[in-house]
Amino acid sequence: MKKNIASLFLLSLALLSCTQKKETSSVISGTTSPDSIEIKITALLQKMTLEEKIGQMNQYNGFWDATGPAPSEKNAKNKYEHLKKGLVGAVLNVTGVEKVRKLQEMAVNETRLGIPLLFGFDVIHGYKTITPIPLAEAASWDLSLIEKSARIAAEEASAVGINWTFAPMVDISRDARWGRVMEGAGEDTYLGSKIGIARIKGFQGNDLSANNTIAACVKHFAGYGFAESGKDYNTADISLSTLYNVILPPFKAAVDNNVQTVMNSFNVVDGIPATANSFLQRDILKGKWNYKGFVVSDWGSGLEMIDHGYAKDLKQVAELSAKAGSDMDMESYAYVAHLKQLVESGKVDEKLIDDAVRRILRVKFELGLFDDPYRYCNLQNEKTKIYAPEHMAVALDIARKSMVLLKNEKQILPLSKTQKNIAVIGALANDKSSPLGNWRLAADDNNAITVLEGLQKLSTNVSFARGVNFVTEKTSFPNEVQINETDTSGIGEAVALAKKSDIIIMVLGEHGMQSGEGRSRSRLDLPGLQQQMLEAVYAANKNIVLVLMNGRPLAVTWAAENIPAILEAWQPGMLSGDAIAQVLFGEYNPSGKLPMTFPRSVGQVPIYYNHYSTGRPGPKKEVFWSHYTDETNKPLYPFGYGLSYTSFQYSNLKIDDGDQSKIKVSVLVKNKGKFSGEEVVQLYIRDKAASVVRPLKELKGFEKINLSIGEAKQVDFLLTDAELGFYNSTGQFLVEPGDFEIMVGSSSEKGISGVFNKK
Ligand code: BGC
């Protein structure tokens, strides 16, 4: 009772202050305890007209940049007019203190209630200081470094006025053809969940209201990474078991770790577009998971429901999306045009609007925008934080740690600093744009350190031949690339240099703009004439180190069989050349492990380590088992795989199942080689028989350790019900008794095994 009186008192105070001090946002500043925030939201909601509430649910692109096709703007002829009327709750793609301040002033000073705006932007792998693409960062398996990378991105983004990033993308994907695999953490749910949490912590920090932390947004809810045939925006046909066990857990982990916002997705799930999917957004996200933040649509995803054949017009888009729990409309113009009338005619319950607005306002309160709407508008920060030396140091560190050594025959690597006659071949070796990768919207053009520049810093014995002209890049948005498929004229130059060199570093792969949104591929080979050039150079000199720069797993089967050393460098960001050179010369001993399986051929895709066993697993001599007649079932390189310049020995696997609620697994790992180095120790389980078939292997623990030469360390893991259970097709989490196999090792294919019985 006392509590009720106290809250009534606070509520009336809040209401009073709202009415007294004109309608500016400062009326609702002050303490930000959860209770007081709810009271303030209630007070504010009561003052808002229906139109103003709907305004909060509307997000506009800020004209200066676009990340998607602009839908017809007939419903928002003048976005500024809408802004001044309080019909806009958030904008995206407006950056820079001056521009942000200008729009924020309009919202705060010129609207009736002065509710500040959210400023969203795709801060995906760095803001200005571009770090490796997210798939590459995932290959580091280094959670604290991934968190730091997100932290520096938030430091820079918040310094230019941004308070909300559309990241991390936590879509699990098993299909390397899908261009957006570059933006996620790969194929594994467990690793993907941990990385998602690390990124959220990095963006949001410990105090969301600080001026250097920004709201995160997990996306795309849900199933976007399961686009059929890897074609972007395609239908996702997902079983409930896959949905609950593979796709949803990273989102659930994000919600459990206080992620402020969730973005839905373009795709259809089980016949219903994600944007209008009540089962996903209302039943699971806001229902079962008790999520308190808001859901933003993807760019125009509401409008696209007309093309999907789900909504007949924009009005129905508004109705279906609002009812299904899509709280904010990004660039569909549906809510601002039709929601008011839908509520007034009784088609949409105003309570749903209130709920959506409450969620949006809550995030604004959490960010401290009502206390100081300009807290992200500090010119001094804008000057000092961008490209801060400590940010560059993190970018270099994570670039080195993201690289995966795929092959190193006869220890050809690391190169000696005194190595004579080093040839560097390949257009990508001298490219200052491609290594930045896609989704680097704010990057300054052409500011990556090239491989050639990096190598020249460490050696004076380097010569360069570009070889075939790989691509032509159009630098303006949307940065299309044209692949050279015909002009072989550079091959002669490459071969001539190879002939007079002792060692050749060939830098091949994909252009940074060949992956990312809308960049699906039907082939996974080296694009253009690169394979032809590789074989021509190999015919002249076999002493080749292949450095791959790419945004997705590639089926480089010929190279894997013939080239003695291969380093997967991905698109490592601004410090690319330095990081690659330091790895090649052994200043850093590679420690990355693949977060996604590399196929031998595109016909094997989707290929992933944690698949089920068929009833005919084989291998068998006769034909009737689950296999291809023209290709092995094995991948080119499995999930979790990656070499080091040193070697690690695993022994002493011990399983202690005395306490069934915490099964202890330990292993001894020893550095047996001639270099100190890091190893990612991985633990996999297999539930031998369960009421829902479980995968052959599932990652359930990992630890990255550093071992000096000859050093051994014991690594301990704890398996609780959280690791041993699974979801059935009604979304119920089950932990069942029975035998479990355990494997601890250096990849999903190599390790030492044991068994225990769960009672
Ligand atoms: C993408 C989202 C992105 C949004 C805003 C869309 O095209 O799918 O991931 O956040 O654009 O830029």
Residues whose N, C-alpha, C, O or C-beta is under 5 A from the ligand:
A	BS01	BGC	T67 G68 D122 F166 D298 W299
